[in-house]
Amino acid sequence: MRLEPLPEDWDRALAVVAHPDDMEYGAASAVARWTQQGKQVVYVLVTRGETGIDRLPPDECARVREAEERASAAVVGVTHVEFLGHPDGTVEYGLPLRHDITRAIRTHRPELIVTLNHHDTWGGRALNMADHRNTGKAVLDAVRDAANPWVFTDTGDAWKGVRMVCENGSPEPTHAVDVTGTLDLGIASLREHRAYLEHVGTDPEFLRESAEGVGKLLGTQYATSFEVFEF
């Protein structure tokens, strides 16, 4: 299988994912490349990640993970980070989530949207979790919602300018981004999630092996993959 280079003839991107740290498991390396090119990237987190660390009560956990996400985003050149405040662990697909994502799209007017895998698995029998699935599905639908002036009329003027949604971590990738020059920044970005990494016991260096495998499919040293949906 060969992957196509992801088009980069755009200026503004919006990343919408469920949790603090979701962008850092691969997509952040691409974001670092894009911000170095002068592109504008905004992060929108559906939750504050408040149930992600067992030893911390939700309010404290949310404060820690928000701070870690802002620091993480800054490493790859992202200065604008928003949190929608949906409940971590129980994100529901439905009108409230589509409404809030539509507002973000109409506010930031992106040409490209990055999100996480909406499929049931990461590939094989490795199950994806509901927060990811529901967020990814809502993002795809919110692109159409944002383009329709008669849907969610309280969220601003319609925006028809989204060209594509790019899902990182999909088991059905179609494109990839060469991150040979920015993988180290992506790894450093994940390292900013210190409390969460301590909880899950993950070494961020695993990203290097993953990026090497995707790089072989693109013809570069390192790459990160996306399933691209065009609009």
Stockholm file with secondary structure:
# STOCKHOLM 1.0

chainA/1-231         MRLEPLPEDWDRALAVVAHPDDMEYGAASAVARWTQQGKQVVYVLVTRGETGIDRLPPDECARVREAEERASAAVVGVTHVEFLGHPDGTVEYGLPLRHDITRAIRTHRPELIVTLNHHDTWGGRALNMADHRNTGKAVLDAVRDAANPWVFTDTGDAWKGVRMVCENGSPEPTHAVDVTGTLDLGIASLREHRAYLEHVGTDPEFLRESAEGVGKLLGTQYATSFEVFEF
#=GR chainA/1-231 SS CCCEECCCCCSEEEEEESSTTTTTTTHHHHHHHHHHTTCEEEEEESSCCTTSCTTSCHHHHHHHHHHHHHHHHHHTTCCCEEECCCCTTCCCCSHHHHHHHHHHHHHHCCSEEEEECCSSBSSTTCBCCHHHHHHHHHHHHHHHHHHCTTSSGGGCSCCCCCCEEEEETCSSCCEEEECTTTHHHHHHHHHTCHHHHHHHTCCTTHHHHHHHHHHHHHTSSSEEEEEEEEC
#=GC SS_cons         CCCEECCCCCSEEEEEESSTTTTTTTHHHHHHHHHHTTCEEEEEESSCCTTSCTTSCHHHHHHHHHHHHHHHHHHTTCCCEEECCCCTTCCCCSHHHHHHHHHHHHHHCCSEEEEECCSSBSSTTCBCCHHHHHHHHHHHHHHHHHHCTTSSGGGCSCCCCCCEEEEETCSSCCEEEECTTTHHHHHHHHHTCHHHHHHHTCCTTHHHHHHHHHHHHHTSSSEEEEEEEEC
//
